[in-house]
Amino acid sequence: MSLGCANCYVQAYDLAYQAAYDAGVMIIAAAGNSGADTDHYPSAYKSVMSVASVMSTKELSSFSTRNDQTEIAAPGQ
């Protein structure tokens, strides 16, 4: 997924993503585009894999959100 907003936790979504995860579904979402260390949902939910953006130089894109939820990075600039 490539959607969401910073600091927009919704318990109903958290429960839905967790139920999907518990059923064996891998949910992947963009880390966000704030360029800051903020919680960006849905990638900040514990059951969602958060993917940051990297440039061709293999450095994180300046706009890519990075925090303790970010698990992997992929080309996205």
C-alpha positions as CSV (number, residue, x, y, z in Angstrom):
1,M,0.0,0.0,0.0
2,S,1.1,3.5,-0.6
3,L,-1.3,5.6,1.5
4,G,-1.9,7.0,4.9
5,C,-1.0,9.9,7.2
6,A,1.3,10.7,10.0
7,N,0.1,10.1,13.6
8,C,-3.4,8.8,12.5
9,Y,-3.8,5.6,14.6
10,V,-7.2,3.9,14.2
11,Q,-7.8,1.0,16.5
12,A,-10.3,-0.7,14.1
13,Y,-7.6,-0.7,11.4
14,D,-5.0,-2.0,13.8
15,L,-7.3,-4.9,14.7
16,A,-8.2,-5.6,11.1
17,Y,-4.5,-5.7,10.0
18,Q,-3.6,-7.9,13.0
19,A,-6.4,-10.4,12.1
20,A,-5.1,-10.5,8.6
21,Y,-1.6,-11.0,9.8
22,D,-2.7,-13.8,12.2
23,A,-4.4,-15.5,9.2
24,G,-1.1,-15.6,7.4
25,V,-1.5,-12.5,5.2
26,M,1.6,-10.3,4.8
27,I,0.7,-6.6,4.6
28,I,3.2,-4.2,3.2
29,A,3.0,-0.4,3.2
30,A,5.1,2.6,2.3
31,A,6.9,4.1,5.3
32,G,5.6,7.5,4.4
33,N,6.8,10.7,2.8
34,S,7.2,13.0,5.7
35,G,11.0,12.6,5.8
36,A,10.8,12.5,9.6
37,D,10.8,10.1,12.5
38,T,7.1,10.0,12.8
39,D,4.5,7.2,13.0
40,H,3.0,6.9,9.6
41,Y,-0.1,4.7,9.3
42,P,-0.8,2.1,8.1
43,S,2.9,1.3,8.0
44,A,3.3,2.0,11.8
45,Y,0.9,-0.8,12.8
46,K,3.0,-3.7,14.2
47,S,1.4,-6.2,11.9
48,V,2.3,-4.2,8.7
49,M,5.8,-4.3,7.1
50,S,7.0,-0.8,6.6
51,V,9.1,0.0,3.4
52,A,11.3,3.1,3.1
53,S,12.4,4.6,-0.2
54,V,16.0,4.6,-1.5
55,M,17.7,6.4,-4.3
56,S,19.9,4.9,-7.0
57,T,22.9,5.8,-4.8
58,K,21.5,3.3,-2.2
59,E,20.9,6.1,0.3
60,L,17.5,6.7,1.9
61,S,15.4,9.2,-0.1
62,S,15.2,12.6,1.8
63,F,11.4,12.4,1.8
64,S,11.2,8.9,3.1
65,T,9.9,8.4,6.6
66,R,12.3,6.5,8.8
67,N,11.6,5.2,12.3
68,D,11.7,2.0,14.4
69,Q,8.9,0.5,12.3
70,T,10.8,0.7,9.0
71,E,11.9,-2.9,8.2
72,I,13.2,-2.7,4.6
73,A,14.0,-0.2,1.9
74,A,13.5,-0.4,-1.9
75,P,14.0,1.9,-4.9
76,G,11.3,4.6,-4.9
77,Q,12.8,7.9,-5.8
